[in-house]
Amino acid sequence: MILVHIDHDRGVLDPVSLQALTVARSLDGDVHAVVAGDPAPFAAELAAHGAAVIHVADHPAFSDFAPQATGHAVAQLAERLSPAAVLAGGTARGNEVLAHAAAFLDAPLVADCTTITLGSPSRVVRARWGGNLLEEATVDASLLLATVLPHAVPAEPADGAGTIEAFAPELTDADVAVRVVERLGAKAAGVTLAEAKTVVSGGRGMGGPESFSMLEDLAAILGGTVGCSRVVTSEGWRPHAEQVGQTGTKVAPDLYIACGISGATQHLAGCKNSKVLVAINTDPTAPMMQVADYAVVGDLHAFLPVLIEHARAAASQP
């Protein structure tokens, strides 16, 4: 049996968790899911992706994200069920929760795995250095804890019973010392980076925050959303929630348009799984231009208004 930690943000399922369920099914036909908090909004989706049993950790701490408490709950369930492996999506939250679980279980954790082979020892292939290196490693442990590299495997549906079983983890004051207690600011509207089929992203070459209005216009026409590079968030031009990269959000849209982004290793780690990558830059030798499916050499401030005009005209046609 494989146990998979399912991440959600106040009832909104992280799609990377479905990818982890898919990997789990490739290891064992008996897949159980564990959820901290109410799974009602997405329980049917978990069942449709192979979850035979959905274990629900019931505790007041799980009204919002509580990483150590969640990790402790996962560890307690793993001790009771004795699975062959415990998996999670390799997001920032998934890695954090499983790191806590590994500490409670006194077991090693391997992160960002692309393939997993169970055995004695188990073998994994995992992404290192922002995905520029694939490492083959053996894990000599009675219980494998691993996170799955986002978008390394597409989520594939499969029938599961989806039986819900609640349990009450025993948590300490230390477990709930770090948790989300309040959220300030307006909730972002529209499609999110993780689910967007089109991402229009900007970097230092945009020249300033005012130029991002062009990206917002283009993203709206294409039905997508706006992303950015790390330097843009560091300058305060855009919020961190829009950052694409190793320390931001890893995306895999149908179309990724990189405007004025040189293509540092950390940024490429976040967008290299895009199906089609278009780069606009004045420097033809920039790393982003070298990996792009289509490269436009030129001034983005002159090119984007023309692109927006043509995109709007095409969208208006019946």
C-alpha angles and dihedrals in degrees: 000000000000122000117209124194110222117210123206136165108227092320098325108118119228104232091215087071089064088054088054090052089053091053090047091055090054088059101042135359091225107077125173126188128210121204129184106217134359113345095183096109093057107018092109090053091052090051090048089056096052108275107150093184129018110206111203118205104214115202136123089242090071096070084103138359113316107166102188093042090050092047091051091050091051091049093050092050091047090053090053098044099036096212122189089238142000115219137183138171112277095240124126090264095043093050091048095051094047091046088058091046091051091051092052091048093043089231134130122259125213115198135203097017120181096186133016129195116186119218145102094318106013119224128218139178112211138178118251134178094027093312095305091113130043113207123203110209140170121223114206101196136116090233123038117215113187142157122218119235107248113257094003088116125025117236108257123194122236135164118269133167094234093204110178119224121177125209133180113228119211105240131182131214088257090058092060098038090099114046141120108270101165140012121210129196134038118309112250114255128216130018119347127230093250094056102032118120090200126038123186106195133187135201140182089301089072086079097218145350095279092066091062089078086079090055091048090052093049093045091051092051092048094045093244140108140251124261134177145192127261094257090058092057090043089056090050094241094125135012121267089244087074096051116119117200148065092313094034132042123323109220136189106187127163088245130025118184113194113197118191093344115138093202109243115192092254093055095045088054088064101047108026092102091064111125093223122018121194120188127195115192141137090228112074090191096057113124091241090057091052095056097037121111088216123022124194113197108203149072108313090205089063097037102046097060089054092047091049091050093052093043091052091048092050092048092052094056116098 
